[in-house]
Amino acid sequence: MDVADDHDFPNIDIPPPRAPNPARRFDNWKKVIPTLVEPYMQYIAGTHGKPIHPPSDTLSLCAQACEKKKKVLTCLYVDLLVRFSLFPSAPSQPRIAVSADLLSFYRALFERSCDAVNALASALNAHYLRRGFRLTGRQGYTVQEPFRRSLGRAIQWHDVLHLQIECRLEAAIAESRARLSEARLIDKPDLSTPNPSDSPVTQPSCPPILVSWCPACFGGNTFGRPLDAGANIHVATNGNFHHRHRRSAGDCPIFFEPAYFIPKSQVDAMGQRILQARKQSPRDRREIVPDVAVDQCESSYEAADGKKQKTAIDCFNDTGLMALICRHDSPLFFANIDTPGEQQKFSIALIEHLFSLLPDKATVTVFYDIGCVTHRSLQQFDILPAHIISRLRFATSAMHAYGHGWACQLVYNPRLTDGLGLSDREGAERLWSRLIKLIGVERASSVTTAIGHDLRHDLGPWLKRRIKKGVQEQGATSQAILNTCSVTIPDLEVQWAAQRAAQLSIRSHAPVQLKKELDSVLALQADLDSSERTLQTARAAIVEKDGFTKDVIDVLDSMERSHNRLLEKIEALYALLNVQDRFPQLDGIPLDFVRTLLMARDLKINICKRAIASFFEWDKLDRAVGSKDQTLGTKLHQQTRKAISRRQPALMSALRKYNRYCEQLADSYDPAYAIPLPSPLSTKLAELRGDPSLLQDVWISPAEGSIPWWLEDADVRDGIRAMLKRERCREEQRRLGFEADNMCRWFGQELFAVELATLHLSNSLLRTFLQQRREELLHLPEHWASPLATSARYEAQRQEAIRLAHLVAGNPAAADLQWVPPVTCSLSISNGVKTDEPDSELDDVLASKDDEDDDSHNGAEETIICPPADGFGTLIFEPQDIDILASQTARLNDTCINGCAALLFSTFISPCSRDIAVFSTHDLPRIRYNADDHTLWWTISRTRYWEKNIWILPIHRASSWGHWVLCTIDLNRRRLLLFDNIPDICQFVCRLLKLAFQKHASHWNLVPIECSIHAEVTPVQTNDVDCGLWVLAQLAAVLRGHDLTGMQETDMAALRQYLYHLVVTLPVDDQ
């Protein structure tokens, strides 16, 4: 390539090439990249939104008509290459330069598909070979992989260049963000939602990095919510052992400081702290959940066993990832797992790192599969500081609750405890599903950033889905159950409290020693049952054959007698367990009943373990098939299915045996025992998975007094579950409201910072990137607006942010716009509403005022008729109607209102009025008195309202003197302006939309319309005669493209005179 410049280059000797040194090349790149930032930003600014032209053969920045000289150079100006959209593959003496647009495209492609650079390099080589271009070496031999190394280096350092630009961009926005307090001091209004009460004390906020990752979680400004009320922030943590790093791959220098990954030294320090704490004696604590139940959870989950090897530690130095995410699935922090199992140090280190960034009063709920085990460890040992423990709450996964005992679920299951709403831990599974493509390449930082950006963009749809699928549908289902339940809510609350107290009691758990002995007896009896079946099978096979001798039969008889004696000894061994001594409360109950009861209890524990193991296996298989986890492959998939099939008969046999025990207990039950009977279980695994009775132990002690209502009555149990679900839905709705406010507040604050940074002269090179950020922010309301934070609120935030940014920057804003509150309030002018200028309106509307005759009118004597025009029918003004207009004290009737509305429409015909349909004052009463569709359509079809976006409806409100109201229905903006009697208007709109769909289906779709309602309640009229004139003044303003009239009460007399002039100049009836 020829490079032209206006400098002469001396003749120099070319030194021999040196052997490549990766460390030196890395240092050279670190020096060169900062010099490329400005040229690259200049290139982006010059090509953003414009067609890209290929660079010319000669690259030069000389603007003069200098003589171009050609020299063979030993180096190139890399900044000049970048300025012309070519990125070098080496910091000096590059042999290949890659198109910066191709690198940008690959960067975006990698964030979505995670394709390695090898794929792009091979594709380019194949493409050029097909076009006839073959890259050869010095000896003429074809190079096998000509682009892999050079393209890989260009991609890597192109990413580093982008990161440096991002750092400059964030620094500029952060500097502007810090000036928000200055803007609030200059201008009194705040960006936050106005509150009629006193302004609260400003609380510390979360750091910008957390707020940018999830504005819904971290955008709040009030902290300290109690833990039992759900805490301020919900996060979840989970480990994944598919993301590994081979030892043989080696290591490389650090290209950038990761924003998501916490350092290994921080995790190791937490591990040392845990080891030191465990050497001390456990602290005294109050057992919320019996340790017996937590021990069972610890044995059920592999995550609780830090020593269990889940991957080959010899081959991998990083064996997995531990993630911390918010409740909206946005990734917050990661830690590399470098141990064989999932030890507690990884999750606790992530939690501590999060608390180090939060305000001092912020409270957090952590969802973790083994949250119960981790919580007990933190209570027993001095691992985390007291100021963190006091603000930390743990919960378990909602979808994998079956892995925990019932006593544990009563405290840690988010569906059974107060304050947690509909939050769960399943977002971690969705995150691993998004990152599954990274397993092969393990380049997580840029992809994690892209995932976080997408999830932030999808916060609005997430909010709407949670409102519809969670709060509304689940809340309606639970309310329907409560409506059919014969028990009142207070009684259900009392029964739920009694159930919790009973099932959390230590007495509900059998002694450990007795349980082990019973397990041994049950295992021995199961072995003997198996041997009995084997003997019967052998006897049947031998008897069927001919030629067996008497000795064979004698041996079989002897074996059966020995087997029977062993069964008798087992019964004696069971009797020697002294069940009555261990359970004195069972004394007096027949031994057979007690034996069956305890056998049923232990058998149900065994069933629960087998069922949970089967559920976990099916979950892993389903996640692999559904691409939520790493695929298993055909062989491993078949092996897993076979393993599940082998274990399923034992589970089914145990279920049938347990159901027989339930039948035997029911047959021999005496109400005097006062022991609640166990209920049978379903033999279908799909139904068993959702059955809460699976996790409830068999009751083995008599109830004090009568049997508890919650244990005896199935309707009470269903009512308790529905009550809890309804409470969770209400909690979720409150939390969604807080999150919608946080998102709307962050939108205004971030837009202010970006707008101010764009206006700053020192950010001229960043202006293109700032404008991209600004456009991205301005499109967020399209996705984020919801019933909890309407588009009107976002529009108000946008206007106020831009105005404050211009105010701080010293530039006048484009328009002096006022804040629109999200609630109905008394205002002189509705915010966000275009008001007609009073002076210009009077000049236009009353143009002929000076030409009018000032003499008083003595009464009209003729009827005035106007033929149909502009979609209106024939206008007829009787003499009494004309007298009303002539009088200064007469109230307008319906003829005056409808006739003058038609005249104003014809007078102010404009592009704005062409999109407006004016209805009659008689149309709404037809709806009120249930007029049929045919009659209604015959009267309103003249307006062709289905082709218009704005409907104007005059309304007469009945009172002692009568009152006129005007409603403007704006379909595009979805609002009702200046309205009254809302239910009638809503019915009117629904009927019209239905008719429009029936008559003109091509123009309409029956879709729900969300209307934000703005009420104008400040009185502008002090007399009782001008209300009709105000309606016509407002109608004239809307016809001219405004939202509100700018007239004053002093203008009403002139308006009446102008309307009278319009009427009397019409042709007179000759009949």
N, C-alpha and C positions, 0 to 999 in steps of 0.2 A: 504494500500500500504506500502511496506517495503522501508525504506530509509536507505542507508548504508553510514557511514562516519567513519573516523579514530579517532574519539573523543569518550570518554566515557561520558555518561550523568548520573548525580546523580539522585538518587531516590527522587522525590519531590511529595508533596501532590497536587492533582488536585483540584483547587478551584471550588466551585459551579458555575454554569453558571449564568451570570448576564442578566438582562432584556435587550433586544436590544435597543440601543440608535442610531437613525439615524444620529444625528449630530456627535457623536463620531465615528461612522463607516465612515462617510464622511471624517473626519479629518485623520483617519487611512489610508484610501485609498489615500489621498493626499500625505501622507508621504511615502507610499509603492510604488506608481507608479514610481517616479524617480529612484528607485532602480531596477526597472524591464526593464528600457530602454535598457541598454547594454546587458543583457541576451537575450532579445528579438531580438536585432539586430544581435547578434551572432547566434541565431537560424536561422534567415532569411538568413544570409550569408552562413551558412552551408547547407541549404536546397534549395537555389535558383537554379532552373534549374535541380534539382536532384530528384529522387524518394524519397518519404517520408516513412520512416519505423516506425512502432509502437514502442513506448518506451518500454524498458525492465521492468521487474518487479521490479528491483532494480535500483534506480537512484543514481549515485555517480560520483563525479568529481575526485576521487582518481585514479592516474595513476600508483600506485605501487601495489605490490602483498601483500596488507595488509589483515589481517584477518577481515572478515566482521562480524559485530555484529548487532544484531537486538534488537531494543528497541521500546516500545510503547510510542509515543511522544504526548505531548499536543499541539504541533504546528508544522508547516512545513516550510521549506525554500521555500518561494514563488518564489524567483529568480531561484532556481533550477527547480521548476516546469515549469517556463516559458522557461528556457533553453531547456527543453525537450518537448516543444510544448504543455504544459498544463497551462491554465490560471485559477487562482483560482476565486471562486465566492465570496470570502470574504477576507479582508486584513489580517485576522489572524484566525486560526483554521477553515479553509474552509472545508466543508463537501463534496463539489462537485467541481471538476476541469473540465473545458471544453476545448476541443481541440482548440488550437489557429488557426488551419487551418479551422475548422468549423466556428469560429468567423469571420475570414477574408472572408470566402465565404458569410456569412450572411451580412457582411458589404457591399460587392459588390452587393449582391442581393437587399438589402434595398435601395441602391442608384438608382436602376433601377425600383423596383416594389413597394417600400415603404410598404412592409408587416410588420405588427407589430410583436413584439417578441412573442405575444400570439400564432400566427400561427406556428412559429417554435417550441415553447414549446409543443403545442398540437400534432404536427406531431412527435416529438421525443417520446412523451409518447405513442402514438399509435403504433409507430414502435417497441418500446421495448416490449409492451404488446403482439404484434403479434409474437415476437421472444421468448416469455415465461418469460420475466423479468418484474416483478411487484414491484414497490417501495412501501414499507409499513412503517408505523410509529412504535413507540416503543410498542404500544399496539397491533400491528399486523394488524391494519386496513389499507386499501389501501388509499394512498394519492391521492386526486383528481387532483391537479395540482402540480406535484412534481418538475417541472423544471422552472416554470414561473418566480419566484422571483430570484432564483440563476442564471438562464440564463440571465435574464434581467440585473442583476448587472454586470455579466461578460461582457455582450455586451457593457454596458455603459462605464465601466472602460477600456475595450479593445480599445474603441474609443479614450478615453483620452490618453492612451498609444501611439496610432498612432499619435495623435496630437502633443505630445511631441517630437516624432521622426521627424515629419514634421517640427517642429520649429527648431530643431537642423540642419536638412537638409537645410532649407531655410537660416539659419544663416551662414552655411558654404558656400553656393552658393553666398549669399550677400557679404561675405568677399572677395570672389574671384572676384565677379562682380566689386567691388570697385577698383580692380587692373587693370582694363581695360585701364585707363588713363596712368598707369605706362607702360603697354605694348606698347601703342602708342608712348610714349616718347622713349622707347628702340628701337622700330622699326618704321620707318617713315610711311609706308603704313597704311591707315585707313580701318576699317571694313565697312565703309559706301561706297556707290556707288561713284566711282571716277568721278570728274567733271573737264572738261578741263579748266574751269575758275578758278579763285582764290578760295581757300577754304573759306566758310562762317564762320562768327563768331559763336562759339559754344554757343548754347542756352541752358537754363535749360531744363531738361527732367522731365517727369512725374515720380512719385514714382514707385518703382518696383512692388508694389502690383497691381496698375492699369495696368501697362504694361503687367504683367503676365495674368491678366484677359482678356485683349483684346489688343494684340500687334498692330493690324491694326489701332485702334483708338488712342492709347496712346503711341505708339512706335516712334513717330516723334521726331525730334530734332529742329524744326523750328516752332515758334508760332507767333501769332499776325495777323493772316489772318482776313481781315475786315469782319464785320458781313454781309454786303450786298453781299459779295462774298461767303457766306455759313459758315463762321467761321471754326475753326480748328476741333472741336469735335461736333458730333451730339448725343444727348441722348434723351430718352423718359421716361416719368413718367406716372404711372397709378395706380389706386387703385382697390382692390378686396376685397369683403366683405364675401367671402366664407371661408377664413382662420381665424377661430375664436378660442378662448380659453375660456373654461368654468370657471366660478368663483369657482364652486364646486371642480374642479380638484386641487385646491390649488397651492402651489409654492414649489420650491426646491432650494437648493444651486446652485450657478453658477459653472458649471463644467469647462468652458473655456470662454475666451473672444471672443465673436462673431466677425468675420471679416466683415460680410456683414451688420449686423444690427447696426444702429446708436442708441445711448442711448435714453431712454425716456426723461431724463432730458434735452437733447439737443432739442428735439421736443417741450417740454413744454416751454422752454425758448423762442423759436421762437413764440409760441402761445402768450406768454405774450408781446413780442415785437410787434406783430401785433395788439393786443388789445390797447396797449399804442399809437401806431401810428394812429390808427383809431379815437382816441379821439381828434387828432389835425385836423386842417382845411386842406382840400386837397390842394396839391400844384398846382400852375398854370402849365399847360402843353398844348402842341399842340396836338389837336385831329387828329390822323391819320385816325382812323375809328370813325364815329359819335357815340356818346354814345347811341343813340337810337338803332343802330344796335347791339352794344355790350350787351345792356339790353335784346334784344331779344334772343341772344345766351345764356345769363345767365339763362333765363327762360326756355330754351329748354333742358338744360342738368341738370341732377340730381346732377352731380359732383359739379356744381356751387352753390348748396344749401347746405351749411355746417350744417344746422339745420335739414335737412331731415333725419329721422331715417330709416336706412337701415337694422338694425338688432336689436335684443332684447338686450338692454344695461343692463337689470337687470340680465340676465343669463350669459353674457359674459363680461369679463374685457378687452380682446382684441377682437375687432370686425372685424378686417380685416388687410390687408397688403397694404402698399404703396411701389411701386418698382421704382427704377431708373435703366434703362438698356441702353446699348450703341446701336448703329444702327445695330449691328450684332447680337442682341438679347441676348448678354451676360449680366447676372445680375451684377450690380455694388453695389447698396446699397438698404436696405429695412428699413422700419420704421413700427412699430406696430401701427395700428389705434385703438385708445381707446375712440373715440367719436361716437355718433350716425351716423354722416354724414362724408363726405369727405371734411374736412376743409383744407384751404390753408396752414396751418402751416406744414403739412406733406410734401407736395411737395417742398415748399420753404426751409424747413430744409434740405432735401436731396440735393437740388441744392447748398445751401450754403456749405454743407459738401464737395461736389465735388469740389467746387472752392477753398476750403481750402487746397486741395491736388495738385492743378494744378499750373503750373508756372504763374508768374504775368502777362504775355502777352497772355496767352491762351484765346481764345474766344470759346463760347459754344452756340449752338442752342438747345433749349429744345422743344420737341414735346409733347403737352399735349392737351387732349380733350377740355379743357377750357383755352387754352393758351392765348386767347384774353382777357378773364376776369382777369386772373392772371397778365398779362402784364399791364393792366390798373391799377390794385391795386398797383403794384410796382411803377408805374409812379405817382400815386396820393399821396402815403404815403411813409414815410421814413422807409422802412422795411429792405431793404438790402443796404449795403454801396455803395457809388457811383462807386468805382473801380470795383464792380461786375456788377452793372447795365450797365456800359459802355461796358462790354464784354459779355453781355447776350442778346440773341434774342429768341423770342418765335414763335412757329408755331403750327398749329392744326393738327389733324389726317387727312391723305389723304383719307382713306377709309370711314370715317364718316363725310366727309365735308358737307353732306346735313343737318347736324344739325346746321349749321351756316348760317347767312344771307349772301347775295351775297357781300355786302360791306365789311363784315368781311373776307370773303374768298379772296378778292382782295389783302389783306395785309398778312393774316396768312395761307392761303392754300399753302402747299409746292409745288403744281403743278402749281401755278399761280404766284409765287414770285421767284426772282432771287437767285441763289446760292445754293439751297437746293437739286439739283439733283433729284434722285428718292428715297430719304429717306422718311420714313413714321413712324407712331407710332405703326404699327400692330405687331411689335416684342413683345410688352407687352402681347398681346393675346396669342401668341405662348408660352411665358414663363408661363403664367397661365395654359395653357394646359399641359405643362410638370409637373407643380406642383400640378395638380389636385389630384394626388394620395396621396398627403400629407394632404389633408383636414381631413382625419380621424385620423391621428396620430400627425400632426403638429410637426415634428422634422426637421426643414427646413435647418439647417446649413450645415450638411454633404451632403444633396441632392443638395442644391444650389451649393456647391463646385463641385460636380460631373457634374451638368448641365453646369457650367462655363467651366470645362475641356473639355467636349464634344463639346461645341460650339467653343472653341478655336481650337480644332482639325479640326472642319468643316469649318474654315475660308476659306480655299482654295476652296472647293466646293461651298461655298456661293459666293465667288468672281466670279467663273466661271459661276454660274447661273445668277448672276446679269449682267455679260457681255453679255451672250447669250439672256436671256429672257428680260432683261431690255434695255441695250444700243443698241444691234444689232437689235432685233426684233421690239421694239417700235420705235427706231430711223428710221428703214427702213419704217415702216408704216407711220410715220409722214412725212418723205421725199417724199413718194409716193403721199400723199395728196398735199404737196406743189408743186410737179411737175405738178399736174393737175390744180392747182389754177391759175387763170389768174392775180392775184395781186402779185406784187413783195414784197420781204421781207421788204425793207425800208417802203413801204406803209403800210404793215401789222403792223410794229412797231409803225408807227404814229397813226394808228387807235386804237391800243391797249392802247397807252398812252391817247388818247382822251376818250376811254371808261372808263379807270380807273379814270380819272379826273371827268368825269360826274357822275359816279355811286358812287364815294366817297364823292360827294358834299352833303352838308346838305340839299340842296334844293330837292334832290331826295327822301327825307323822309317826309311823310305827318305830319302835326301838330298832336301831341299826343292827344290833347283835341278833335279835330275833329274826329280822328280815334276812340276814345272811343264812341263818339255820334253816329257815323255811325255803330259801332258794336252793339250798343243798338237798333238802328232802324232795322238793319238786323236780329238781334235775335228776335225782336218782329214780324217782317214780317214772319220769318220762323215758329214761333208759330202759326200765323194765317193761313199760308198755311197748316199746319198740321191739324188745326181745320176744315178747309174747306174740306179736304179729309175725315175727320171723319163724318161731316154732310152728305156728299154725300153717304158715305157707309151706314149710318143710314137710310137715305131716301130710298135707294134701298132695304134695308132689310125689311123696313116696308111696302113698296108698294107691294113687292112680296107676303106678307101675306094677307089673307082674313080677313075681319072683322074690318079693321081700320076705325076710325070715321073721320068726317070732322075736329073735334077739333085737332086731331093729326096733320093733314096736316097744319092747321093754325099755330100751334106751330112751326113746321119745317120752314114754310115760314117766320115767325117772326125772328127766329134764323138766317136765311140766310140774311134777310135784315139788321139785327144788324151786322152781319159779314161784309157785304159790306160797311156799314157806318164806321166800324173800319178801313177797307182798305183805304177808302178815307181820314180818319184822319191821317193815317200813311203817305200817300202821302203828305198831308199838312205839317206834321211834318218834313218830309224830305226837303220840300221846305223852311221851316223856318231855316234850318241849315245854309242858306246863303253860299252855296258853292262858289258862285262867289266872295263874300267878302273875304272868306278865301283863295281862289285861284284867285286873280285878273287876272292872266295870262289866265284864262279860260273865261274871259268876252268876249262876242260876239259869243261864241259857243252855239249852241242850248242846252237847258236844258236837253232834252231827251238823247242827246249824252253824255253830261257830267255825267248825272245820271248813264247811262250804264257803262261809263268808270270807275267811282268810285266804282260802284258795282262790276265790274270785278276785280278792284284792290284789294278791300277788300276780295272778294271771293277767289282770288288767295293766299292771305296771309293765309286765313283759310285752303285752300287746302294744302299749304306748311306745316302748322303745323300738320294737320292730316296725311299727307304722311310721314313726318319725324317720327312721333310717330309709324306709322305702320312699317316703315323700322327698327326702333330700336327693335320693338317686334319680327319681323322676324329674325333679327340678333341674338337676345338672344336665340330664339328657335333653329336656325341653329347651333350656337356654342354648345348648350347643346346636340344636336343630334350628332354633329361631334366630341364630346369629348374635345372641346376647353373650355368648361365651365362645371360647375357641372350639372349632369343629373337632369332633372326635375321630373322624375317619371311619370307613366302612367296617374294618375289623374290630376296632375298639368299640364302635357303636353296637355291633352284634354281640360282643362279649358282655357289654353292660346290660343289654336286653336279656341275655341268657342268665346272667347273675340275678337280675331282678325276678325272672321267671322261676329260678330255683328257690328263691327265698319266699315267694308269694304263697305256695301251699302251706308252709308252716304258719304263716300269719293267718291264713284263712282257717286253718285247723284250730288255732288258738282262739279266734273269734267265735267259732261255733261252740267250742268248749265253754267259753265264758258265757255265752248266751244260755247254754244248758244249766250252768250254775245259777244264772238269774232265774230260770224257771224253777229249779229245785228250791231256791230260797223263797220264791213266791208261794210255792205249794205248802211249805212247812212254816210259813211266817205266822206269828202270833202278834197282834197289835200290842200286847203287853211288853214285848221286847223293846219297843220304842226306838228301834234301829231303822233308819231310812233304807229302803231296798234299792239296790243298784238297778239301773235301766240297761236293757240290752243295747248292743252296738250294731250298726249296719255292717253288712258283709261286703258292701261296695266301697272301694277305696275313695272314689270321688266324693261320695256323701260323707264318708268317715273323716275326710280331711277337714271339712268345714263344721264338724260336730264338736261343739265346745265341751260336751260331756266326756269326750275321749280323754281330756287332760285332768278331769276331776277324779280324785281317788275314791275308792269305795269306802263308805262310812262304816267304821268298825267300833264305834262306841255309842251307847244309848244316848238319845237326846235328852237334855234337861227339860222336863215337862213334855209338851207335845212336840211332834216333829215340826221342824221349821217350815214355814209357809213356802220359802224360796226353794226348799228341797223337795217338797211334796207336790206342789202345783206347777205343772208345765206352763200354764198361762202366765204365772208370776215370773218364771224364768224368761219367757219370751218378752214380757213387758219390761223387765230389767234391761235386757239387751237393746230393745228399741229405745228406752229412755237414755241409755248411755250413748247410742248412736245419735240421737237428737241433740244431746248436749255437745258432742264432738262437732256436729255440723254448725251449731251456733258459735262455738269457739272458733271454728274455721272461718266463719263469715266475719267475725270481729277481726281476726288476724289478716284476712284478705283486705279489709278496709284500711288497716294500718299500712299494709304493703302498697296498696294503690296510692295512698297519700305520699309514701316515701318515693315512689316512682315519679309521681307528678312533681314533687318538690325537687328531686334530683334533675329532672328534665329542665326546669327553669334555671337552676343554679349552673348546670353544665352549659346550657345554651348561653347564659350570661358570660361565662368564662371564655368560651370559644368566640363569641361575638366580639368581646373586648380584645382578645388576642389578635383577631383578624384586623381590628381597627388600629392596632399599634404599629407604628412605622418600622420598628426594629424587627418585626416578623414578616418583612416583605418576601423573603425567600420561602417562608413557610406558608404563605397565604394560600397557595393551591391546596396544600394538605389540610389547612384549617377550614377552607371552604368545603372540602370533601367531608370533614367531620361535621360541619354545620349542616350540610344537606342530609347526612345520615341522622342527625338529631331531629331535624325538621320532619323527617318521615316516620319517626317513632310514634307520634300520636295516632297514626293510622292503625298501628298494631296494638298500642297500649291502651287506647281509650276503652272504657268499660262502664257498666252501670255504677261502679264505685268511684270512678274518676272519669267524668264525661269529656268529650272533645272540647266542650266550652271551657273547661278548666285548663286543659292543655293550651288552648288558644290564648287564654288570658296569661298563662305563664310565658308563652312565646312573646306576646306583645310587651309584657312588663320586663322581661329579660333584655330584649333589644333596646327598650327605652332606657333602662338603667345603664346598659353598656355604653350607649351613646352619651349619656349624662356624665359618666365617669371619664370617658375619652375626650369630652369637651366638644363633641359634635352634636348638632341638634338632631333629634330623632325624626324619623319620617313622618310620624303623626303622634299627636298627644292623646294616647289611648289610656283608658282607665281600666282598673282591675275588675274582672267579672267574678263575683263571688259564686260559689257552688250552691248556695241556698237562696231562697226567695227573701228579699229584704227590701226596705223602703229606700228608693233612690229617686233623685230628680230625673235622671236620664239612665235608662237601662244600659249597662256596660256592654261594650262590643257592638252597640247599635248605632247605625249611621243616622244622624239627626239632620233634618232639613234646616238650613240657615234661615232664621226668621226674616231678615231683611230682604234676601233674594226671593224668598217665597212670597212675601207681601208684594214685592215689585212685580212678580210674574202673575200671581193669582189675582191681584187687585189692580191690574194694569189700567182698567177702565174706570177706576174709582172716581177720578177727577171729572170724568165725562158724564157721571150720573146726575140725574136731577135730584136736588136735595129736598124738593117739596115732599111733603107727607102724602101717603097714598090713601085715597078715600075708599078703596075697595075695588076689586075686579068684578067685571060683569060678564066675561066670556070664558068659555072653556078652551084651553090651549092643548093642541094635539101635536105630537112629534112622531113621525113614522118610524118603524123598526130600523135600527142601525147598530153596527158593531156588536152584534150578538144579543142585543136587548130587544124586548118587545115594544109595542106601541106605548108611548108615554102620554098619559092624559092628566092634565092639571085642571081640576075643577076650580071655580072661583074661590071657594073657601080655602083651598090649598094655597092659592096665590096670596090670599090675605094673610095666611100664617107666615109666609116668607116675608111679607111686607111689614108685619108687626115686629117690634123689638122685644116683646114680652111673651109671645106665643111659642109654645113648644111644638117642635116639628113632629108631624105624623109619619106613618109608613109611606104614604104617597110621596111626601117631600124627600124622605130618605132615599127611597128607591129611584125616584126620578132624578134627583140631583146627582146621585151616584153615577147614573148612566150618562148624564151630561158632563160630569167631570171626566169620566172615562173617555168620552169622545173628544173633549177639549185637550186632554193631556196624552194623546196617542203618541207613543214613542217606542223604541225597541224594548224598553223596560216594561211598558204596559202591555205589550203584545204577549208577554208571558204571564199575565195576571187574569184570573177569572173572578168576576164580581157576582156574588149570589144575592138573592133577594132576601128581605127580612122575613118572608113567609116560608122559606125553605126549612129552617130549623124547627118551627112549630110542626111541620109535617112529620118530621122525625119523632118529635115528642108524642104526637097523637097517632103513631104507628101507621103512617100512610104506606100503601103497598108499593112495590118496586116499579110497577108500570106507571103509577101516578107520579112518583118521585122522578123517574127518568124523563117523563114528558115535560116536567117543569124546569129541570136543570140541564137537559142536554143542549139547550141553546148556548150555554157558556163554553162548551167544548173543554170542560175543565180537565179532562184526561190528557190534554196536550199542554197544559200549563203547569208551572211549578209553584206558583203562589196563588192561594185562594183567599179572597176577602169576604168575610161573612158578617154583615150587620145583624145585631141581636137586640131584641127588645126584652128587657128584664122587667117582669111584673113587679109593681110596687104601688103605693098609694097615689103617686103622681106619674109613674112610668119612668123608665131609665133606658138609654141607648148605650150599647157596648159594641165595639168592633173587634173582631178576631182576625188576625193575619196568620194563615196556615202556610208555612214555608216548608215544602217537601224536601227541597235540596238540603237545607240546613237543619231539617227535622226539628222544628220548634213551633210553638204556638205563642204569638206575641199579642199583648194587650187583650187578654181573654177573661171570661167570666163564665160561671156555670160549666165547669170542665167536663163532668160526665156527659152532658148533652152534646158538647162539641166532639168529644171522642166518639160517641155513637154516630154522629153526623159524618165524621171522617171515615169511619169503618164502613158505613152504608155506601158512601160514594165510591170508596175503593172497590167494594164488592161489585157495584154496578159497572164501574169502569172495566173491571176484569171480565165481566160477563158480556158486555157489549163490544169492547175493544181489547180482546185478550192479547193482541200483538203488542200493545203499548204497555201492558201492566203485568206484574207478577205479584201474587199475594205473599208478601214478606212482612215480618213484623217491623214496625216503625218505632224507633226510640225517640221521644220528644223531650228536649230540655225546655222547661217551662220558666219563662221570665215574666214576673208580674210587675206592672207599673202601678204602684199603690199611693204615690205621693199625690195629694189632691191638687188639681190645677184649675178647678171650677169652684167658685164660691156661691153661685146662684143655682136655681133649680130649673132653668129654662134652656140653657145652652148645651145640654149634653148631646143633642142631635147634631148641633154645629160642630162640636168637638169630633164626633164620629166622622163627619164629612171632611174636616180638616186633616184628620189622620189618614183617611182614604186618599186624599189628594197627595199627601206626602209619599205614601206607598206607591201610588201610580207614577210618581216622578223618580222612583228608585231609592227612596229613603226608608228608614225604619220607623222613625218617630217624627211627628210634626214639631216645628220650631215656633209655632204661633203661641201668643199669650192671650189671656182672657180679654185684654183690651182690643184685640183684633177681631173678636167674634162679631161685633156690629158691622164691621166692614165686610167680613165674609158673608154675612146674611144679605147684605146689599148686593154683593157680587152674584150670589146664587139667584136672587130675585131678578137681576138683570139677565142671567142666562135663560130664565124661564120666560120672561115677558117678551124676549126677542124671538121666541119660537112662533111658527105659523098659527093663526087663529082658526078654530073650527068654524066652518061656514054653515054647518047644518043647524 
